[in-house]
Amino acid sequence: MEYEGSYQAINNLLLKNCCLDAIYVNREQDLGLEGLRRAKESYKPIKMNKKSIIYKKV
């Protein structure tokens, strides 16, 4: 069974109850997936950083 909007409601309640002193909240990386990026952008972020991956030669 799916409940539309439940993910957004849980995020909203979590931030309102657990992060009262936070000015900014890091909402995890979007892994380059378009759907996740759109979801993050829907929260109207102040800033989004470009992620870089560094590999170490072994």
PDB file of N, CA, C and O in Angstrom:
ATOM      1  N   MET A   1       0.844  -1.165   0.000  1.00  0.00           N
ATOM      2  CA  MET A   1       0.000   0.000   0.000  1.00  0.00           C
ATOM      3  C   MET A   1       0.901   1.243   0.000  1.00  0.00           C
ATOM      4  O   MET A   1       1.889   1.283   0.733  1.00  0.00           O
ATOM      5  N   GLU A   2       0.580   2.231  -0.793  1.00  0.00           N
ATOM      6  CA  GLU A   2       1.355   3.466  -0.862  1.00  0.00           C
ATOM      7  C   GLU A   2       0.558   4.620  -0.270  1.00  0.00           C
ATOM      8  O   GLU A   2      -0.664   4.690  -0.400  1.00  0.00           O
ATOM      9  N   TYR A   3       1.268   5.506   0.370  1.00  0.00           N
ATOM     10  CA  TYR A   3       0.660   6.699   0.949  1.00  0.00           C
ATOM     11  C   TYR A   3       1.358   7.911   0.346  1.00  0.00           C
ATOM     12  O   TYR A   3       2.483   8.233   0.726  1.00  0.00           O
ATOM     13  N   GLU A   4       0.704   8.575  -0.579  1.00  0.00           N
ATOM     14  CA  GLU A   4       1.298   9.718  -1.267  1.00  0.00           C
ATOM     15  C   GLU A   4       1.619  10.834  -0.283  1.00  0.00           C
ATOM     16  O   GLU A   4       0.779  11.236   0.521  1.00  0.00           O
ATOM     17  N   GLY A   5       2.847  11.323  -0.363  1.00  0.00           N
ATOM     18  CA  GLY A   5       3.269  12.414   0.502  1.00  0.00           C
ATOM     19  C   GLY A   5       3.811  11.983   1.851  1.00  0.00           C
ATOM     20  O   GLY A   5       4.197  12.833   2.652  1.00  0.00           O
ATOM     21  N   SER A   6       3.852  10.682   2.125  1.00  0.00           N
ATOM     22  CA  SER A   6       4.308  10.225   3.443  1.00  0.00           C
ATOM     23  C   SER A   6       5.794  10.518   3.660  1.00  0.00           C
ATOM     24  O   SER A   6       6.190  10.869   4.771  1.00  0.00           O
ATOM     25  N   TYR A   7       6.622  10.380   2.623  1.00  0.00           N
ATOM     26  CA  TYR A   7       8.049  10.655   2.753  1.00  0.00           C
ATOM     27  C   TYR A   7       8.256  12.123   3.115  1.00  0.00           C
ATOM     28  O   TYR A   7       9.039  12.436   4.013  1.00  0.00           O
ATOM     29  N   GLN A   8       7.567  13.016   2.429  1.00  0.00           N
ATOM     30  CA  GLN A   8       7.680  14.440   2.708  1.00  0.00           C
ATOM     31  C   GLN A   8       7.191  14.769   4.112  1.00  0.00           C
ATOM     32  O   GLN A   8       7.795  15.588   4.804  1.00  0.00           O
ATOM     33  N   ALA A   9       6.113  14.144   4.532  1.00  0.00           N
ATOM     34  CA  ALA A   9       5.567  14.394   5.873  1.00  0.00           C
ATOM     35  C   ALA A   9       6.539  13.923   6.954  1.00  0.00           C
ATOM     36  O   ALA A   9       6.733  14.613   7.955  1.00  0.00           O
ATOM     37  N   ILE A  10       7.144  12.766   6.762  1.00  0.00           N
ATOM     38  CA  ILE A  10       8.104  12.248   7.737  1.00  0.00           C
ATOM     39  C   ILE A  10       9.308  13.179   7.823  1.00  0.00           C
ATOM     40  O   ILE A  10       9.761  13.498   8.922  1.00  0.00           O
ATOM     41  N   ASN A  11       9.836  13.623   6.676  1.00  0.00           N
ATOM     42  CA  ASN A  11      10.958  14.559   6.678  1.00  0.00           C
ATOM     43  C   ASN A  11      10.596  15.852   7.390  1.00  0.00           C
ATOM     44  O   ASN A  11      11.378  16.363   8.191  1.00  0.00           O
ATOM     45  N   ASN A  12       9.429  16.374   7.102  1.00  0.00           N
ATOM     46  CA  ASN A  12       8.977  17.617   7.706  1.00  0.00           C
ATOM     47  C   ASN A  12       8.868  17.481   9.222  1.00  0.00           C
ATOM     48  O   ASN A  12       9.360  18.338   9.957  1.00  0.00           O
ATOM     49  N   LEU A  13       8.237  16.428   9.690  1.00  0.00           N
ATOM     50  CA  LEU A  13       8.077  16.213  11.132  1.00  0.00           C
ATOM     51  C   LEU A  13       9.417  15.982  11.824  1.00  0.00           C
ATOM     52  O   LEU A  13       9.643  16.480  12.926  1.00  0.00           O
ATOM     53  N   LEU A  14      10.300  15.232  11.182  1.00  0.00           N
ATOM     54  CA  LEU A  14      11.622  14.988  11.752  1.00  0.00           C
ATOM     55  C   LEU A  14      12.365  16.304  11.961  1.00  0.00           C
ATOM     56  O   LEU A  14      12.889  16.557  13.046  1.00  0.00           O
ATOM     57  N   LEU A  15      12.411  17.131  10.936  1.00  0.00           N
ATOM     58  CA  LEU A  15      13.142  18.391  11.036  1.00  0.00           C
ATOM     59  C   LEU A  15      12.502  19.346  12.038  1.00  0.00           C
ATOM     60  O   LEU A  15      13.208  20.075  12.733  1.00  0.00           O
ATOM     61  N   LYS A  16      11.195  19.348  12.118  1.00  0.00           N
ATOM     62  CA  LYS A  16      10.503  20.241  13.065  1.00  0.00           C
ATOM     63  C   LYS A  16      10.694  19.805  14.514  1.00  0.00           C
ATOM     64  O   LYS A  16      10.620  20.635  15.421  1.00  0.00           O
ATOM     65  N   ASN A  17      10.939  18.509  14.748  1.00  0.00           N
ATOM     66  CA  ASN A  17      11.029  17.996  16.110  1.00  0.00           C
ATOM     67  C   ASN A  17      12.436  17.628  16.575  1.00  0.00           C
ATOM     68  O   ASN A  17      12.698  17.605  17.777  1.00  0.00           O
ATOM     69  N   CYS A  18      13.331  17.344  15.658  1.00  0.00           N
ATOM     70  CA  CYS A  18      14.658  16.873  16.056  1.00  0.00           C
ATOM     71  C   CYS A  18      15.786  17.848  15.732  1.00  0.00           C
ATOM     72  O   CYS A  18      16.899  17.688  16.234  1.00  0.00           O
ATOM     73  N   CYS A  19      15.529  18.811  14.938  1.00  0.00           N
ATOM     74  CA  CYS A  19      16.593  19.707  14.466  1.00  0.00           C
ATOM     75  C   CYS A  19      16.252  21.164  14.749  1.00  0.00           C
ATOM     76  O   CYS A  19      16.460  22.031  13.901  1.00  0.00           O
ATOM     77  N   LEU A  20      15.739  21.426  15.920  1.00  0.00           N
ATOM     78  CA  LEU A  20      15.264  22.770  16.241  1.00  0.00           C
ATOM     79  C   LEU A  20      16.363  23.818  16.220  1.00  0.00           C
ATOM     80  O   LEU A  20      16.099  24.973  15.888  1.00  0.00           O
ATOM     81  N   ASP A  21      17.583  23.447  16.564  1.00  0.00           N
ATOM     82  CA  ASP A  21      18.684  24.403  16.613  1.00  0.00           C
ATOM     83  C   ASP A  21      19.473  24.469  15.310  1.00  0.00           C
ATOM     84  O   ASP A  21      20.394  25.277  15.189  1.00  0.00           O
ATOM     85  N   ALA A  22      19.131  23.639  14.341  1.00  0.00           N
ATOM     86  CA  ALA A  22      19.881  23.597  13.082  1.00  0.00           C
ATOM     87  C   ALA A  22      19.511  24.769  12.182  1.00  0.00           C
ATOM     88  O   ALA A  22      18.341  25.125  12.042  1.00  0.00           O
ATOM     89  N   ILE A  23      20.532  25.355  11.581  1.00  0.00           N
ATOM     90  CA  ILE A  23      20.295  26.408  10.600  1.00  0.00           C
ATOM     91  C   ILE A  23      20.165  25.780   9.221  1.00  0.00           C
ATOM     92  O   ILE A  23      19.303  26.165   8.430  1.00  0.00           O
ATOM     93  N   TYR A  24      21.033  24.806   8.940  1.00  0.00           N
ATOM     94  CA  TYR A  24      21.034  24.111   7.660  1.00  0.00           C
ATOM     95  C   TYR A  24      20.957  22.610   7.912  1.00  0.00           C
ATOM     96  O   TYR A  24      21.416  22.120   8.944  1.00  0.00           O
ATOM     97  N   VAL A  25      20.374  21.889   6.963  1.00  0.00           N
ATOM     98  CA  VAL A  25      20.290  20.434   7.050  1.00  0.00           C
ATOM     99  C   VAL A  25      20.793  19.857   5.733  1.00  0.00           C
ATOM    100  O   VAL A  25      20.326  20.246   4.662  1.00  0.00           O
ATOM    101  N   ASN A  26      21.734  18.939   5.812  1.00  0.00           N
ATOM    102  CA  ASN A  26      22.260  18.273   4.628  1.00  0.00           C
ATOM    103  C   ASN A  26      21.337  17.103   4.296  1.00  0.00           C
ATOM    104  O   ASN A  26      21.187  16.177   5.093  1.00  0.00           O
ATOM    105  N   ARG A  27      20.725  17.149   3.124  1.00  0.00           N
ATOM    106  CA  ARG A  27      19.740  16.132   2.744  1.00  0.00           C
ATOM    107  C   ARG A  27      20.329  15.066   1.823  1.00  0.00           C
ATOM    108  O   ARG A  27      19.710  14.722   0.816  1.00  0.00           O
ATOM    109  N   GLU A  28      21.475  14.551   2.135  1.00  0.00           N
ATOM    110  CA  GLU A  28      22.167  13.481   1.427  1.00  0.00           C
ATOM    111  C   GLU A  28      22.355  13.745  -0.066  1.00  0.00           C
ATOM    112  O   GLU A  28      21.705  14.613  -0.648  1.00  0.00           O
ATOM    113  N   GLN A  29      23.241  12.991  -0.655  1.00  0.00           N
ATOM    114  CA  GLN A  29      23.535  13.149  -2.072  1.00  0.00           C
ATOM    115  C   GLN A  29      22.441  12.524  -2.934  1.00  0.00           C
ATOM    116  O   GLN A  29      21.714  11.637  -2.488  1.00  0.00           O
ATOM    117  N   ASP A  30      22.337  12.995  -4.159  1.00  0.00           N
ATOM    118  CA  ASP A  30      21.309  12.478  -5.066  1.00  0.00           C
ATOM    119  C   ASP A  30      21.831  11.379  -5.992  1.00  0.00           C
ATOM    120  O   ASP A  30      21.087  10.861  -6.824  1.00  0.00           O
ATOM    121  N   LEU A  31      23.106  11.027  -5.847  1.00  0.00           N
ATOM    122  CA  LEU A  31      23.742   9.937  -6.601  1.00  0.00           C
ATOM    123  C   LEU A  31      23.674  10.137  -8.111  1.00  0.00           C
ATOM    124  O   LEU A  31      23.866   9.189  -8.872  1.00  0.00           O
ATOM    125  N   GLY A  32      23.402  11.357  -8.545  1.00  0.00           N
ATOM    126  CA  GLY A  32      23.309  11.637  -9.974  1.00  0.00           C
ATOM    127  C   GLY A  32      22.013  11.164 -10.603  1.00  0.00           C
ATOM    128  O   GLY A  32      21.872  11.206 -11.825  1.00  0.00           O
ATOM    129  N   LEU A  33      21.067  10.716  -9.800  1.00  0.00           N
ATOM    130  CA  LEU A  33      19.784  10.237 -10.314  1.00  0.00           C
ATOM    131  C   LEU A  33      18.822  11.411 -10.457  1.00  0.00           C
ATOM    132  O   LEU A  33      18.593  12.158  -9.506  1.00  0.00           O
ATOM    133  N   GLU A  34      18.265  11.566 -11.646  1.00  0.00           N
ATOM    134  CA  GLU A  34      17.420  12.719 -11.950  1.00  0.00           C
ATOM    135  C   GLU A  34      16.225  12.850 -11.001  1.00  0.00           C
ATOM    136  O   GLU A  34      15.905  13.954 -10.562  1.00  0.00           O
ATOM    137  N   GLY A  35      15.567  11.738 -10.683  1.00  0.00           N
ATOM    138  CA  GLY A  35      14.405  11.784  -9.788  1.00  0.00           C
ATOM    139  C   GLY A  35      14.766  12.277  -8.393  1.00  0.00           C
ATOM    140  O   GLY A  35      14.032  13.070  -7.801  1.00  0.00           O
ATOM    141  N   LEU A  36      15.893  11.810  -7.868  1.00  0.00           N
ATOM    142  CA  LEU A  36      16.332  12.258  -6.549  1.00  0.00           C
ATOM    143  C   LEU A  36      16.740  13.724  -6.578  1.00  0.00           C
ATOM    144  O   LEU A  36      16.489  14.460  -5.624  1.00  0.00           O
ATOM    145  N   ARG A  37      17.370  14.153  -7.673  1.00  0.00           N
ATOM    146  CA  ARG A  37      17.768  15.556  -7.792  1.00  0.00           C
ATOM    147  C   ARG A  37      16.523  16.451  -7.814  1.00  0.00           C
ATOM    148  O   ARG A  37      16.495  17.485  -7.146  1.00  0.00           O
ATOM    149  N   ARG A  38      15.508  16.065  -8.565  1.00  0.00           N
ATOM    150  CA  ARG A  38      14.266  16.857  -8.610  1.00  0.00           C
ATOM    151  C   ARG A  38      13.607  16.908  -7.239  1.00  0.00           C
ATOM    152  O   ARG A  38      13.081  17.945  -6.834  1.00  0.00           O
ATOM    153  N   ALA A  39      13.638  15.789  -6.529  1.00  0.00           N
ATOM    154  CA  ALA A  39      13.047  15.752  -5.188  1.00  0.00           C
ATOM    155  C   ALA A  39      13.783  16.711  -4.259  1.00  0.00           C
ATOM    156  O   ALA A  39      13.156  17.444  -3.493  1.00  0.00           O
ATOM    157  N   LYS A  40      15.115  16.707  -4.326  1.00  0.00           N
ATOM    158  CA  LYS A  40      15.896  17.622  -3.485  1.00  0.00           C
ATOM    159  C   LYS A  40      15.616  19.067  -3.853  1.00  0.00           C
ATOM    160  O   LYS A  40      15.491  19.923  -2.977  1.00  0.00           O
ATOM    161  N   GLU A  41      15.516  19.343  -5.150  1.00  0.00           N
ATOM    162  CA  GLU A  41      15.261  20.710  -5.589  1.00  0.00           C
ATOM    163  C   GLU A  41      13.878  21.194  -5.172  1.00  0.00           C
ATOM    164  O   GLU A  41      13.663  22.397  -5.029  1.00  0.00           O
ATOM    165  N   SER A  42      12.936  20.269  -4.975  1.00  0.00           N
ATOM    166  CA  SER A  42      11.589  20.662  -4.566  1.00  0.00           C
ATOM    167  C   SER A  42      11.554  21.236  -3.152  1.00  0.00           C
ATOM    168  O   SER A  42      10.591  21.904  -2.777  1.00  0.00           O
ATOM    169  N   TYR A  43      12.604  20.976  -2.365  1.00  0.00           N
ATOM    170  CA  TYR A  43      12.690  21.527  -1.017  1.00  0.00           C
ATOM    171  C   TYR A  43      13.241  22.951  -1.010  1.00  0.00           C
ATOM    172  O   TYR A  43      13.450  23.535   0.053  1.00  0.00           O
ATOM    173  N   LYS A  44      13.478  23.514  -2.210  1.00  0.00           N
ATOM    174  CA  LYS A  44      13.983  24.883  -2.363  1.00  0.00           C
ATOM    175  C   LYS A  44      15.273  25.104  -1.573  1.00  0.00           C
ATOM    176  O   LYS A  44      15.310  25.939  -0.669  1.00  0.00           O
ATOM    177  N   PRO A  45      16.333  24.360  -1.910  1.00  0.00           N
ATOM    178  CA  PRO A  45      17.584  24.485  -1.163  1.00  0.00           C
ATOM    179  C   PRO A  45      18.228  25.859  -1.342  1.00  0.00           C
ATOM    180  O   PRO A  45      18.086  26.497  -2.385  1.00  0.00           O
ATOM    181  N   ILE A  46      18.923  26.290  -0.324  1.00  0.00           N
ATOM    182  CA  ILE A  46      19.675  27.533  -0.386  1.00  0.00           C
ATOM    183  C   ILE A  46      20.907  27.335  -1.263  1.00  0.00           C
ATOM    184  O   ILE A  46      21.306  28.230  -2.007  1.00  0.00           O
ATOM    185  N   LYS A  47      21.506  26.142  -1.163  1.00  0.00           N
ATOM    186  CA  LYS A  47      22.725  25.861  -1.900  1.00  0.00           C
ATOM    187  C   LYS A  47      22.830  24.361  -2.164  1.00  0.00           C
ATOM    188  O   LYS A  47      22.488  23.543  -1.310  1.00  0.00           O
ATOM    189  N   MET A  48      23.304  24.015  -3.351  1.00  0.00           N
ATOM    190  CA  MET A  48      23.599  22.620  -3.671  1.00  0.00           C
ATOM    191  C   MET A  48      25.039  22.567  -4.141  1.00  0.00           C
ATOM    192  O   MET A  48      25.422  23.283  -5.066  1.00  0.00           O
ATOM    193  N   ASN A  49      25.828  21.730  -3.513  1.00  0.00           N
ATOM    194  CA  ASN A  49      27.234  21.580  -3.877  1.00  0.00           C
ATOM    195  C   ASN A  49      27.401  20.481  -4.902  1.00  0.00           C
ATOM    196  O   ASN A  49      26.704  19.467  -4.865  1.00  0.00           O
ATOM    197  N   LYS A  50      28.331  20.690  -5.817  1.00  0.00           N
ATOM    198  CA  LYS A  50      28.667  19.654  -6.776  1.00  0.00           C
ATOM    199  C   LYS A  50      29.555  18.635  -6.082  1.00  0.00           C
ATOM    200  O   LYS A  50      30.535  18.994  -5.429  1.00  0.00           O
ATOM    201  N   LYS A  51      29.212  17.383  -6.224  1.00  0.00           N
ATOM    202  CA  LYS A  51      29.975  16.321  -5.584  1.00  0.00           C
ATOM    203  C   LYS A  51      31.065  15.836  -6.516  1.00  0.00           C
ATOM    204  O   LYS A  51      30.863  15.722  -7.725  1.00  0.00           O
ATOM    205  N   SER A  52      32.209  15.555  -5.948  1.00  0.00           N
ATOM    206  CA  SER A  52      33.326  14.997  -6.693  1.00  0.00           C
ATOM    207  C   SER A  52      33.722  13.673  -6.053  1.00  0.00           C
ATOM    208  O   SER A  52      33.575  13.481  -4.846  1.00  0.00           O
ATOM    209  N   ILE A  53      34.216  12.780  -6.868  1.00  0.00           N
ATOM    210  CA  ILE A  53      34.692  11.490  -6.363  1.00  0.00           C
ATOM    211  C   ILE A  53      36.176  11.397  -6.669  1.00  0.00           C
ATOM    212  O   ILE A  53      36.600  11.613  -7.804  1.00  0.00           O
ATOM    213  N   ILE A  54      36.953  11.079  -5.665  1.00  0.00           N
ATOM    214  CA  ILE A  54      38.398  10.935  -5.819  1.00  0.00           C
ATOM    215  C   ILE A  54      38.745   9.468  -5.612  1.00  0.00           C
ATOM    216  O   ILE A  54      38.372   8.865  -4.606  1.00  0.00           O
ATOM    217  N   TYR A  55      39.452   8.912  -6.563  1.00  0.00           N
ATOM    218  CA  TYR A  55      39.874   7.513  -6.470  1.00  0.00           C
ATOM    219  C   TYR A  55      41.356   7.448  -6.134  1.00  0.00           C
ATOM    220  O   TYR A  55      42.148   8.245  -6.636  1.00  0.00           O
ATOM    221  N   LYS A  56      41.721   6.517  -5.303  1.00  0.00           N
ATOM    222  CA  LYS A  56      43.114   6.300  -4.952  1.00  0.00           C
ATOM    223  C   LYS A  56      43.619   5.098  -5.716  1.00  0.00           C
ATOM    224  O   LYS A  56      43.022   4.022  -5.675  1.00  0.00           O
ATOM    225  N   LYS A  57      44.742   5.293  -6.424  1.00  0.00           N
ATOM    226  CA  LYS A  57      45.348   4.165  -7.129  1.00  0.00           C
ATOM    227  C   LYS A  57      45.968   3.228  -6.139  1.00  0.00           C
ATOM    228  O   LYS A  57      46.657   3.662  -5.216  1.00  0.00           O
ATOM    229  N   VAL A  58      45.737   1.945  -6.312  1.00  0.00           N
ATOM    230  CA  VAL A  58      46.341   0.946  -5.424  1.00  0.00           C
ATOM    231  C   VAL A  58      47.230   0.008  -6.192  1.00  0.00           C
ATOM    232  O   VAL A  58      47.823  -0.899  -5.607  1.00  0.00           O
TER     233      VAL A  58
END
